[in-house]
Amino acid sequence: MGLVLVGIASVQVGAAIAKSLFDEISPTAIVWLRLMTSALVLALVARPRLTGRTRRDWLVVLGFGASLATMNWGIYQSFSRIPLGIAVTIEFIGPLTLAVLGSRRARDLVWVLLAGCGVVLLGFQRSDLDLLGVLYALLAGAAWAAYILLSASTGRRWAGFDGLAVASVVAALGMTLPALLASGTGLWDGRILLIGALVGLLSSVIPYSCELVALRSLRPAVFGILMSLEPAAAALAAIVVLHEHLSPVQWLAIAFVVAASIGATRSGAPLGDPPGHEEGERSTAPGTIAT
């Protein structure tokens, strides 16, 4: 349990540090630095086997990489415009909706309604929210849902972390040109590169490692409940690192979405399986968040 909480905290602190750089370099460039760091580490550790792959194998992993890049790019664009905790809360609607759609019980619709109440409450604070930031968060949520679906398919076709490693390389390469166009020579500043690498370690490498170890002994339901705390963790990290405070109504909205996610998890509607894990070993996806 402790390892999962460390992983969650690491992801959100990494996101907050990334946001602190947006006055110096574009969110797109920070996304690229994060993806490149995780891709290098995963490729070195997993050393994926590339030979003997079918066309379908490559199409699946390319789609997986595209969803990974879109998820990260979307959420970074979002919290460059709106508070970090709110961006992650809105993004969470994607996997939550997917989880409930995967359930055959009508009573699970209550979790969608509860999450909807959270979104409505955020709407009451619309004067504080940039519409484009909200739309980017929704894009990230949709990409997260696609990531979950593609991760299951990738896990069946690529052993261990091979698929995730290849997808990370695909995502990093796909973001290279946009990052260069957005930041130019500023991308190669030594300080930016170091902090970008730190963001990659905090937001990807450390959480991957924590989740991998924790899932060996932690019940999937418990893991799912802990992962549901991410929106609240994002808001707390934003307070500590960015001094980004939310209103009581916004905190209530986050609480509604967290409660909806916990309810969906407890009712047995899983959010997805990461590559390399058997059926039932649920994860909301390493490398989230996307933050």
Beta strands, then each sheet from edge to edge (+ up, - down):
end
